[in-house]
Amino acid sequence: MGPVPTVVHPEFKPRPNGATMKALAWFGAGDVRMVDAPIPDVTEPDDVILRVTGTTICGSDLHLYHGEIVNLQKGDILGHEFMGVVDKVGPNVKNLTVGQRVVASFQIACGECEYCKQKLSSFCDRTNPSSLQNAMYGHRDAGFFGYSHFTGGFAGGQAEYVRVPKGNVNLLPIPDIVPDEKALYLSDVLCTAYHNVEDTGVNPGDVVGVWGLGPIGLCVAKFAKMKGASRIIGIDRVPERLKRAEELGFEPLDFSKHSDVVKRLQEVVPGGLDVAMDCGTFHQPKSMLHKVEKALMLETDVSEIVNEMLMSVKKHGRCGIIAAYAGYTNHFNIGALMEKGIRLIGNGQAPVHKYWHEILNDLIIPGKFDPTFMITHRVDIEEFPKLYAAFDKRVGGVEKVFVQTKFSNAPSPGCPTLSKVDEWAH
């Protein structure tokens, strides 16, 4: 507990020639814009500069878009899920070469602290200088790319170039047999979903409930199936998501039709779920009470999904939270937690370094898991402002989008080809 000196800094030197790049920056709630920003140069000896070949928008980016994450500053470059080609390396970087294809972890780890030595990269003690996070949580997470000064203030990857501090430990080389569309999501979503399943614990024969059927929720369901779950019930209200879950062999539960989710689950799973996983989001309260309390800033996050999980799991069941909660909530059912002996597990931000080798080498390369099932669209980086608006409203069936730059390869076979948001967002 308490401040630990950081070994990296968010400030970077621009290129001496004053060259600029296209980047997506935040200017207020609902206001993101493409800007011309300085191209970063090597600033610290472990830095790596990437030419971004693929980036994306993540569900957690909507918290930034809505201004719900503290310590955002106007002009901050967003984006924490990206990959690219090495453009420049600092003098201490010996394991990477210019031109090499790599994917970045969304967190910035030092590689040397007690957490990094355990591959718990998201818990790194030495890369996030936020005194506010230390005051709120008693400790600090690692620094994250493009996710406000609450997570260090590091410029993100929704840009043509990005500086990766400690690039010698925060970049994973990608073999040429793996296309960008399969590699990009090792940056966050795949490791986050895998961590949810591993950390919460899914055993053969378990009946599992998954709240939220976005990309992470569907990946969680697929990974849970791989771990031997006998039934997987997905809770959502978006028709396209529910249909997709059913196509993948999962049982959909539409909470717009079954408003009492707990009652419905008790009907279809007598005795209760073995495992419940929250893959949803805190910025969409369901009940009027929470809507009012959020509007009045009497709470920042909503406990509705967690309470549903506590009520739905059997005694001594397990509940995992991978959804991005950030602050405080009201009306939490602490009684159910205690009396039923439930294991309520805050999975934390996923330690990408712990899983990305395993997912790449044991699942993606052998063809056991193909991440491209998530990708619904491909757009150019200039489309980012329109993409955020469309993604926020969930129009056009948008889920995971591969966002290309001028450095990107052509679309891989079977993956979406380039389109414009206006063509499908209506």
Beta strands, then each sheet from edge to edge (+ up, - down):
strand 1: 13-14
strand 2: 20-28
strand 3: 31-38
strand 4: 40-41
strand 5: 48-55
strand 6: 76-77
strand 7: 82-89
strand 8: 101-104
strand 9: 107-108
strand 10: 143-144
strand 11: 161-164
strand 12: 171-173
strand 13: 207-211
strand 14: 231-236
strand 15: 251-254
strand 16: 273-278
strand 17: 313-321
strand 18: 343-346
strand 19: 375-380
strand 20: 400-404
sheet 1: 1+ 4-
sheet 2: 3+ 2- 6+
sheet 3: 11+ 5- 7+ 8- 12+
sheet 4: 9+ 10-
sheet 5: 15+ 14+ 13+ 16+ 17+ 18+
sheet 6: 19+ 20+
end
